[in-house]
Amino acid sequence: MRKIHLITITPLTLFLLAGPVLAQEPDYDTINDIAKELNCPTCTGINLSDCRTQTCEQWRDQIGSLVEEGYEKQEVLDYFSSRYGPQVLQEPPKQGFTLTLWLLPGLALLAGGVWLAYTIRAWRKQQPQTVSAGPTQTSVAPSSPDNSEPPDDYLSQVDKDLGKL
């Protein structure tokens, strides 16, 4: 008969055995962090970390390979941008023509604020000024039946139609 030797597994043994396995796993947090800043090449408006197409899987694998080679986050983004153009980036670069995309909303808000201030000023100038009645001015009461002034033609016609005259 054979004797079976049992090996006692200690936490130190598990750690030593798991070390090489852990070293081979790519850092998924880093890969997803970088993938969130890239657009999916086939789907519109979806970042690379959220898309589940085959192309995006390949790109995430490529990001993992670049990270394992020692590339930093910005270097990976520059790699994809130089290879596929700036449209692959979720956030357009702040240089050249795309600088306009960054400045345009602020300029539009500024122009809207100037226009609103100008419009409010113009409205204030158009409002009638209140003048206090002095001794030379008389206030005119609304026309009434005992008023000495003759009513205008429209009001007299209304009164006739209603049977008041």
RAKAFEN-V884088 format. One record per helix or strand of 2 or more residues. SS is the DSSP state (~ for helix, > for strand). FROM is the first residue (numbers start at 0). TO is the last residue. If there is no record, write none. Layout:
# RAKAFEN-V884088
[[SS & FROM & TO] [SS & FROM & TO]]
This chain:
# RAKAFEN-V884088
[[~ & 10 & 23] [~ & 27 & 34] [> & 37 & 38] [~ & 53 & 67] [~ & 72 & 83] [~ & 85 & 87] [~ & 97 & 125] [~ & 152 & 161]]
